[in-house]
Amino acid sequence: MPLLLGPFVRCRFSATLLVLWLVLAGFTCTGSEHTATATLPAAFTDLLPNFLIEPQDEYIVKNKPVTLTCRSTPATQIYFKCNGEWVHQDDHLIERTVDPATALPIMQVTIDITRQQVEKIFGLDEYWCQCVAWSTTGTQKSQKAYIRIAYLRKNFEEEPQGKEVALDQEVLLRCHPPEGVPEAEVEWQRNEDVLNPASDPNFFITTDHNLVIKKARLADTGNYTCVAKNIVARRKSNSATVLVYVDGGWSEWSKWSACGADCSMWRSRECTQPSPGTGGKECQGLDLQSLNCTSEQCPQTVSGAEDVALYVGMVAVALCLTLLLIVVVMVYRRKKEGLDADVADSSILTTGFQPMGIKPSKPENSHLLTIQPDLTTTTTSYQGTLRSRHDATGKFSMTNGPLLDPLPNGSHTLHNGKLNSDPSEFVSRLTTQSYFKTLPRDVANTSYGTFNFLGGRLTIPNTGISLLIPPEAIPRGKIYEIYLTVQRKEDLRLPLAGCQTLLSPVVSCGPPGVVLSRPVILSMDHCSDACLDNWAIRLKKQNYEGAWEDVLLMGEELVSEPYYCQLEAETCRLFSEQLGTFALVGESLHMGAAKRLRLVLFSDAYCSTLEYNIRVYCMDDTQDVFKEVVQMERQLGGRLIDEPHVLLFKDSYHNLRLSIHDMPQAHWRSKLLAGYQEIPFYHIWNGSQRYLHCTFTLERLSLSTCELTCQLCVWQVEGEGQSFSLDFNIAKDTRAVDSEFLLMDSNATALAGPSAFQIPYLIRQKICSSLDAPCPNGADWRMLAQRLKLERHMIFFASKASPTSVILDLWESQHFHSGNINQLATVMADIGKQEAMIFLVSDGEC
């Protein structure tokens, strides 16, 4: 039986002994295609293997495997080694030939590498293979061949922008192609024709793929497109229109004309050198000049009836203009007198936000900035009215006062902590201010209230968005009117690049610039898998100019900054000392990063035709988007046909597919031509569209058919999937849109004072004074944070003047709807604080 040498041979000493044994035993080749060993003639036993072909770097395109080839002479065996492990013998394909010139035996071995093999170690190291060849003299290793998964993203990192340029001006069009492996090659097109700098030296393409037009010509006007391509795909940028314009130039003046009857002569010039073209400027200046002639050159004429008529007409026009001016002045004075009569009640015009740069004319009017509520140290709830106190003649500064005036000639009454006012009136008034004109006039997604030092809470129902204003966050003596709203993503275009995606709603709270004594807590949903090892999650804030800035990187928060985040499984809690517009943006660090998608199925509540539609919505797993889809379907008369499912959508560049199966063929058929529908990866990952949906149109063969059973599948190619098993009667509205798990939130949108918190104000103060002071046995705020599983934020809590109050703020934010105050009392008792018994006292006794 012949002896087979395999990859288990590890050292040269063992190989030498084995080869010696083979020679003595008269070893011969068996000829099997799965055996990578052979014997050599005695004349070639002292030669080392020489590689004729070594494996080369390869790229895997889509799911097509790649083949690596290794050829050597002379060789007794050849094996491949990939990422330090020997490839199984059965995976080698072997061919043997003889070199006719040297009579040396040639051995060639090939293996196939699949995408699945490469993906197993993707992100940890690059996948490589090399072949090892043996002869009776020794071994030789080939070069390493690296195998990479080829891809090309769809989004250009920078696209060319249109320009208008003057003739002969230099033009620079920038292009940063999408990220890809291998790196994309770039070419430029003008009006769909490829530009070749070799044939037209007026064009030049830089090393970083920018296009330079050295001197703009009229013929260079057109639409320019940056095209990126590699072995996977070909991407085109948006076209940039370059308009080459020509400013007009004057010709030479003509000769002076002869002296005319009016005793003048003239000359002219034309705007023809060059003529203005393609939007260029017209010539500046006069195209006609006149000059009085000398008395000798003037023809002698006698004034006639024409001159008299001219003078009479000019006098008549002057009189008419004088009378018109007198009438205008009289009307203006009457209107001014009417306005002066009403100036005492003009405070209604100043409702809302006031300009920031006004200086007071009367220092004694500074008390108008704040309203002193009638509060005592024993009061735990705020009730009463807020009335305006305006001096019609006074102008005042906004430097130290609240940014919102109280509403004039009216009142806001706080009954049981709830604010009773018309939200549409507030939104209408707010959006008339210059800075807030971009706010949406969507009353359903806006909440507002008036708050003092006792704090409060704003909530947008059924969105998971709330703003907690802790006690003492607003300085004593100040009263602020604060709003909270969720922006539509399509109204605000966040700058996203590379692997970035929007993970949360865009939320605005304000007014910006108000002075806060301690951070408020903004809660909003997010749709990431909450694994910071997979993500680089940044908090973005919109500045006053409308640009977006990175203000925080999750996991690298600095306690000295005005922002701090706690990322929970589905919710983000933002501690912020400033109000503004915020959003969470995530950048995937590798292909394991995933977004949570919520899959929801709707259909028509009633169907009177043969066709029946099933709509599958794929949206970010946040409550605000779900609320918008439910409201839209309610208007369309749709009904929910199954409970929502959650799908983890990975950053693997693979699309989302949807298909329907297992319909009773005797009663139903699908009108979909293909086997499945597909949503492109980038449409979902970009997150700029709030929700995407596919419609499956089914057709029943008879109007009497009402029962529908089928299987609807949603999955990411080579990723996770979800399946809906449907079995319902299309003639019966068995599940309305507002079913139990879509029950609308009936809680008040604005709560002010103690009613906004579970812990009474006085008890809260006693707990803070008890736990803030360090305790030798650790029975202080640090133990409270550990018992509430908040020890990760110890450094942040320690940086605050009252760590206990910040911990209680976070507990209030997390447990307002579902928290049990007795559980918190139990934690206090475990710490050993007597204040825990106070929790059992009723609100009335407090």
Protein Blocks (a to p, Z undefined) as FASTA:
>chain_A
ZZdddfkbmbfklmmmmmmmmmmnopacehiakbccdcddfklmmcccddfbdcddddde
hjaccdddddddddfbdcddeehiacdfklpccdddddfklopacddddddddfklmmmm
gojaccddddddddfkbccdddddddddddddfbdfbdcddddddehiacdddddddddd
ddddddddeehiacdfklmmkbccdfkopacdfbacfklgccdddddddfkbccdddddd
dddddddddddddddddddfkopacdddddfbccdeehiacdedjfbdcddddfklpccd
dddfklmmmmmmmmmmmmmmmmmmmmmmmmmmmmmmmmmmmmmmmmmmmgcjddfkbccf
blklmmmmpccddddfkbcbdcddddddddfkbccdfklmcfbdcdehiacddeehiacd
dfklmmmmmmmpmklmmpccbfklgccddddfkopadddehklpacdddehklcghiacd
dddddddfklpccddehjbccfbdcdddddehiacfbdcddddddfbehiaklpccdddd
ddfkopacdfbdehiacfkbcbdcdddfkbccdddfbdcddddddddfbfkbccdddddd
dddfbdcbfbdcdddddddddfklmmmmmmmmmmnopacfbdcdddddddehpacdddde
hiafklgccfbfbfbdcddfklmmnomambdcdddddddfbfklmbdcdddddddehiac
ddddddddfkbcfbcfklmklcccfbdfbdghjllpmbdfklmmmmmmmmmpccfklpaf
klmmmmnopmmmmmmmmmpmblmlmmmmmmmmmmmmmpcfklmmmmmmmnopaklmmmmp
cfklZZ
